[in-house]
Amino acid sequence: MWISVILQADATRAEALSEALMDHGALSVSIDDADAGTDAEKPQFGEPGMHPASLWDHSRVVALFDTDTDLAEALATASAAAGLDAVPPFTIEEVAEQNWVQLTQSQFDPIRITDRLWIVPSWHEAPAPDAINLILDPGMAFGTGSHPTTRLCLEWLTDVIEPGVTVLDYGCGSGILAIAAARLGAGEVTGVDIDEKAVETAAFNAETNGVKLHLQVSSKPLDGTFQRVVANILTNPLKMLAPLLAARVAPGGRLALSGVLEAQADEVIEAYAPFIALTVGATHDGWVRLEGERPVTP
């Protein structure tokens, strides 16, 4: 049994209070929107290359303590350390012991992309043994197949991968797209990400799936061209990367971009217009996949 303490804090104090609680006995601390589920809820979306948004004006700090913790002392000390004059308003809930691993695993089932391609957590039996089953567990790096943008890219790969084609997955995250391309029959597959941890995760997932990828961080030079280029990032970085990504598409090669909301599609199409003409190839839950092909020059 544990004790969950839910404290109210504003955007200027929530992070300091969170750190102070961890320093004074909390087992874990999280911050979320106190107005979640109401008309005042404020979703936050971060994009690479942009400054992170501030916390919510009405934040909720949730701290988990052992039952034998002196809560009054812990809360008073942490509040003072965070620069607060008094302990903020709070509520307390009991949290029963659970098998957290089993609970987490139960929330992730195999995902059907097409009849030919499935994403299967390692603890599940493959529902379609004769299909291409990518073994992928939820982790720190983005990309498990459940997000609409990942699905859009996976569907594209199943349509365009031909035996031996070269592939670039830019912003590879967990490596799911690069691994799928390799399993679908591609030749040399390269994955690039800004985050070294993501590259490490992609390497682990590639080994788990028995494929070889060339992986690197984006700070290293990327040379050559590829017959298939896919980037599942977000609108702003995709626009900034237009010259780089377009230059990596071989003549006659094909490009797919996702991480783009329907309302933002024209911005991305315009950014790539000097290099490659893009069109909307598919949509899913408000997200789009943009596609284009580099002409073969005479």
Sequence and secondary structure as in RCSB ss.txt:
>XXXX:A:sequence
MWISVILQADATRAEALSEALMDHGALSVSIDDADAGTDAEKPQFGEPGMHPASLWDHSRVVALFDTDTDLAEAL
ATASAAAGLDAVPPFTIEEVAEQNWVQLTQSQFDPIRITDRLWIVPSWHEAPAPDAINLILDPGMAFGTGSHPTT
RLCLEWLTDVIEPGVTVLDYGCGSGILAIAAARLGAGEVTGVDIDEKAVETAAFNAETNGVKLHLQVSSKPLDGT
FQRVVANILTNPLKMLAPLLAARVAPGGRLALSGVLEAQADEVIEAYAPFIALTVGATHDGWVRLEGERPVTP
>XXXX:A:secstr
 EEEEEEEEETTTHHHHHHHHHHTT SEEEEEETTTTSTT       TTS      SEEEEEEEEETTS HHHHH
HHHHHHTT SS   EEEEEE    HHHHHHHT   EEEETTEEEE TTS  SSTTSEEEE    SSS  S SHHH
HHHHHHHHHH  TT  EEEES TTSHHHHHHHHTT SSEEEEES HHHHHHHHHHHHHTT   EEEETTS   S 
EEEEEEE  HHHHHHTHHHHHHTEEEEEEEEEEEEEGGGHHHHHHHHTTT  EEEEEEETTEEEEEEE     
